[in-house]
Amino acid sequence: MSFLATLAKGGAEVLFGGISGIIKNFKADPLELAKLEAAVEQAKQQYEASVVTAVNATMQAEAHSEHWAQWLWRPVVGFTFSVVVLNNYVLFAYLAKYGVVQIIVPDAMWAAFLAVLGVAAYVRGRDKANGNGSNGK
């Protein structure tokens, strides 16, 4: 090995060995780490609250709309979901021999059903718990 190659190899070993040693010896301050985790959790909660607030505002605007399709679509989604579940998991088991077939629902539709129902139920439940539901109940 040439003199320059040996020198470069030794320099690289010293440099990267030093960096490696610094990384191995680095210890985070537990108090600072706890503060950082708390700040991240608080930011996450604020973001989730802002999303729920935006969804709630949209739902309230739709509920006060004079056009039937705008306030009726969520209940229709809920009833449709209920009918599909009832058909596929209750009626089909008993009535398959009479020609009842399962409704094929793609995974993306299940996700959409559950997302709409989940957000609507969460917001409605939260509003009722806070006394903001219909009739204050």
C-alpha positions in Angstrom: 0.0 0.0 0.0 1.4 3.4 -0.9 2.2 6.0 1.7 -0.7 8.3 0.6 -3.2 5.4 0.7 -2.0 4.4 4.2 -2.3 8.1 5.3 -5.8 8.4 3.9 -6.9 5.2 5.4 -5.5 6.2 8.8 -7.1 9.6 8.6 -10.5 8.1 7.7 -10.3 5.6 10.5 -9.5 8.4 13.0 -12.2 10.7 11.7 -15.0 8.1 11.5 -13.9 6.4 14.7 -14.2 9.8 16.4 -17.6 10.4 15.0 -18.7 6.9 16.0 -17.4 7.5 19.5 -19.4 10.7 19.8 -22.6 9.0 18.6 -22.1 6.1 21.0 -21.5 8.4 23.9 -24.4 10.7 23.1 -27.1 10.6 25.8 -30.2 12.6 25.5 -31.3 14.7 28.5 -34.4 12.8 29.8 -36.0 16.1 30.8 -35.6 17.6 27.4 -36.7 14.4 25.7 -39.9 14.4 27.9 -40.6 18.0 27.0 -40.1 17.2 23.3 -42.5 14.2 23.5 -45.1 16.4 25.3 -44.8 19.1 22.7 -45.3 16.5 19.9 -48.3 15.0 21.6 -49.8 18.4 22.2 -49.3 19.3 18.5 -50.9 16.0 17.5 -53.9 16.7 19.7 -54.3 20.2 18.4 -54.2 18.9 14.8 -56.8 16.2 15.6 -59.1 18.7 17.3 -58.8 21.1 14.3 -59.8 18.3 11.9 -62.8 17.3 14.1 -63.8 21.0 14.4 -63.7 21.4 10.6 -65.8 18.2 10.1 -68.2 19.3 12.7 -68.6 22.7 11.0 -69.3 21.0 7.7 -71.8 18.7 9.2 -73.6 21.6 11.0 -73.7 23.6 7.7 -75.1 20.6 5.9 -77.8 20.0 8.6 -79.0 23.6 8.2 -79.1 23.4 4.4 -82.5 23.7 2.7 -81.5 21.2 0.0 -82.5 17.7 1.0 -79.6 15.9 -0.6 -77.1 17.9 1.4 -78.5 16.9 4.8 -79.7 13.4 3.9 -76.5 11.8 2.5 -75.0 10.8 5.9 -78.2 9.0 7.1 -78.4 7.3 3.7 -74.8 6.1 4.0 -75.6 4.8 7.5 -78.8 3.0 6.5 -77.0 1.5 3.4 -74.2 0.3 5.6 -76.7 -1.3 7.9 -78.5 -3.0 5.1 -75.3 -4.4 3.6 -74.2 -5.8 7.0 -77.6 -7.2 7.8 -77.8 -8.9 4.4 -74.2 -10.2 4.2 -73.8 -11.4 7.8 -77.3 -12.2 9.1 -79.8 -12.8 6.3 -77.4 -14.6 4.0 -76.6 -17.3 6.6 -80.3 -18.2 6.9 -81.7 -17.4 3.4 -78.9 -18.5 1.0 -80.8 -21.6 0.0 -83.7 -19.3 -1.1 -81.5 -17.2 -3.5 -80.3 -14.4 -1.2 -76.8 -13.5 -2.3 -74.1 -11.5 -0.5 -73.4 -8.0 -1.7 -69.9 -7.7 -2.9 -68.4 -4.6 -1.4 -64.8 -3.5 -2.3 -62.4 -2.8 0.5 -62.3 0.9 -0.4 -66.1 1.2 0.0 -65.9 -0.5 3.5 -63.2 2.1 4.4 -65.4 4.9 3.2 -68.5 3.6 5.0 -66.6 3.3 8.2 -64.8 6.6 7.9 -68.1 8.5 7.4 -69.9 6.7 10.1 -66.9 6.9 12.5 -66.5 10.6 12.1 -70.2 11.3 12.3 -70.6 9.2 15.4 -67.6 10.6 17.1 -68.6 14.2 16.5 -72.3 13.6 17.5 -71.2 11.7 20.6 -68.8 14.5 21.6 -71.4 17.1 21.1 -74.0 15.3 23.1 -71.4 14.7 25.9 -70.7 18.5 25.9 -74.4 19.4 26.0 -74.3 20.7 22.4 -76.4 18.0 20.8 -80.0 18.5 19.6 -82.3 19.5 22.5 -79.2 19.7 24.7 -79.2 16.0 25.3 
